[in-house]
């Protein structure tokens, strides 16, 4: 069973999707399950986890609607206002949807680098475990010390770090990032996605060798039991094809045991998100 633990869908809206800058023009269109289904089948992937790209409950409902119609979407990571006074009411509502497995906030764009530690936000995150929801951490390397302090507050909450915190691969900066990754990974309730790496390189001239040192650190820190493959499709298209992104991790694991490859390419995602997978990419 192979799972893509991190990808996105959207119907492109210029105002809402202003993060898609002119140099990212390849992303200025709709990306929907019928297109991804073709990629998954071509690459031997059985199912995926759809992750929010916009911060609204409308986005969460949009992804849940797609998940209802396409069985290849095994799970959804949505958005809810974790600072809201009526958060428990909203979580009770969303708990009705079995494919909704967790939530994410786009912390990397928040003006305060210590946003994760704001009382109202931390209070909201502390509520998630009561409903069995996970939390995806989306940050930059400069946020890693705060993230370490953050996860220590919630030892019973399951976290997953998206994109290895977006290390500065293009400029080959690694030492400080690696030190902070080791500290974050020391918390046993934190997992990590091998995703979003090609877009942190020189988009047109990257090589696997550029990324290998960062994968070395990820495997050293988290081991094969807390890492999961994610394509970050369609954002990955800025720098490579779906096949190239999958091949990057496959090649790295070429000498690993089959059981270890199975963990990274599916078993860990199933365990972390509690996925129930149907091997069928067509509409449900």
N, C-alpha and C positions, 0 to 999 in steps of 0.2 A: 504494500500500500504506500504510494508516494503522494505527499501533500506539499503544495505550495502554500507556505504559512503566511505569506504577505503579498497581497496585490490589491489593486484599486479598480473601481468602475466610476465613470461619470458621463453625464450628458453635458458637454462643454457649455459654460456660461461665462463670457468674458469678464463680467463684473465680479462674479463670485470667485472665479478662478484666476484672479489677478496675479497669483504667485507664478503662473505660467508666463514667463517673460519672453520677449521676442526671440532670444536665442534658443528657446525651448519650443519653437513653433510646431514641431512634430507632434506635440501633445495637444494642440488646439483643435481638437475634434472629439467626437464621442468615442468612448471605449466601453464596450458592453460584453456580456457573457458569451454571446455567439462567437465573437472574435477570439476571446480567450480560450474557449472550448477547443478551437482548432489548434491553438498552441499547446494546450495541455495534452491533447491526444498525440500530437506529433512528437512530444517529448516524454511520453510515458508517465505523465502525472495524472493521478486519479481524481484529485479534488483540490480545493483551494480555500483559503480564508480571506474574505473580502474585508479590507480595512478602510475606515473613514478617511476622506480627503477634505471634507468641509465640516465646519463646526456648527451643526444644527441637528435638531431631532428629525428634521425632514430628511437629512442625509441618512440617518439611521434607518428610518422607515423605507427609504429608497433601496438601501442595501437588503433589508429584510424582504422586501417585495421581490427583488431579484432572486434571493435565496429560496423563496417559496416556489419560484418558477423554474429554477435550474438546480438540479440535485447535485451538480458538481461543486456548488458553493456549500461547503460543509459547515462553515461557521462565519460569523460576522463580528467584527470589532467596530462598534459604533461610537457615537458621541452623545453625551448627556451633560448638562451643566452641573458639574460636581460641586459647584459652590451654591447651588440653589437651595432656598429654604424648604422647598417641597421635594427634595431629592428622593427621600424614601418612597414617596408616592410615585415618582417617575420610575424608580427602579422596580417597584412592584408591578407597574404596567409593563415594562420591558421584560420582566421575568416570565411573562406569558409566552415569549417567543423562544422556542428551544434552540434555534440556531444562533441566537445572540449570545456570544460567549464572553464578551468583555467590552471595555471602553478605552478610548484614547483621547488625549488632549494634545494639541499641537504646541507643546511647551517651548519648542525651539524658537517660536516667533514672539513669545512674551517679552516685553521690554525689561522686566525684572528677572535677572538670572537666578534669583532665589524663589521664583514663583512656586515651585513644588512645595516649599515649606510654609506658604501662606496658610494661616489657620483655617480659613474657610475651605480651601482646596484640600488640605490634608484631612480635614474632618470628612469631606466627601469621599475621598479615597478609602478612609477607614470604614466606610459603610458598605463598600463593595463586597467584602467577604460574607456579609450577612445574606447576600443573594447569590453567592457562588460565582461572581463575576471576576475576571482577570483584569489587569491593567497593563497596557502597552506604554512604555516610556520612550518618547520621541524627543531627543535632545541633541545638542552639539557637544564636542569634547569639553568645552569650558564648563558645562553643566555637570560633569561627572562627579566632582566632589559633593555637590549639593544632592545629586541623585543617591549617592552612598548614604548620606545623612538621612535622606528621605526614606529609603527602603528599610533602614534600621528601626524606624518608628512603627513598621507594620510587619512583624515577623510571620504573621499568619496569612498575609496577602500574597498571592502569586503575581509576580511581575515578569515582563519580558522586555528587554532592551531592543529597540528597533535599530537596524542598520549599523550595529556596533558603535552607536553614537556618532556616526558620520565622521570617521577619522580623516585627517587631512592627507589623503594618499597622494594627491597631485603634487604637494610640496614635500612629500616624504617625511612628514613630522610623525614621530611614533613614540619616542621615549616617555614623554609626560603622559600622553594618552594611555600607553600600556600600563604605566604605574597606577593610574586611576582605575583602569579596567580591572586590574587585579584586586583592588580594594572593593569595588562594586561586586565582583563575582564571588567574593568571600561570603556574601549573604546567600544561603542555600535556596532561598525562595525567589532568586532572580535567574531568569533564563535569558537567552540571547538569540537574535535572528541573524543568520548569514544572508543579509539582504542589503540592497541599496549601495553596494560597494563600487560598482563600475561608474556610477554617477559622481563619485568623489575623486575620480581620476581625470586625466586629460581625455576628454570624451572621444577624440579622434585617434589618439596614438597610444592608448593604454595596452599593457601586456599583463599576462597572468603573474609574471614575476614582480610587477609593481604591487600587487595585492597580497601575494603570498605572506610577507612578514606580518600583515595584519590578521590574516587567517591563523598564522602560527600563534599569535597572542590569544586570539579567541579560543582556540582549542586548548591552549595551555590553561587559560582561566576557567573555562566552563566545561571542558571535556565533551565527549560525544553524547553525554546524557542530558545536557542542558542547552544544546544548540539545535536550531532548526533552519532548514533551507527556506528562503523566500525570494521570489523573483523581483519584487517591487515593480512588476508590470502594471501599467505601461511606462512608468517613469524611467525604467531601465532602457527604453528605446532611445533615450538621449545618447547613450554610449554603446549600446550593443543589442543583439537580438535575444530573444528568450533562450534560444539554444545556447548561446555563448555564456549567458549568466548561469544556466544550469551546469554547463560543462566545466565552468570555473571550479565549482564545488565538487563535482564528480571527479575531476582530475586530481584535485587535492586529496581526495579520499581513496584514490586508486589502490593504495597499499593497505588500506584499513580493512578490518574484518567485515564480513557481510553484515553481521549484527550491528556494527557501528554505523555503517552506511544506512541501514534501515532506520536507525534511531534518528539520524540527522534528516533523512528525506521523508519522514512521515510519522514514525512512532512517537517521537517527542512532541510533535504538534498535536497529535491525537490525545496524548496524556495531558499536556498543558491546558489545552482548550476544552478537553472532554468531548471530542468530536465523534459523531456517529456517521460514518462515511458510507455512501452508496456509490458503487463504481459504475457511474452512468452520467455522462456529461450533458445529456439531453434535458429538455425541460421536464421538471418533475411531474 
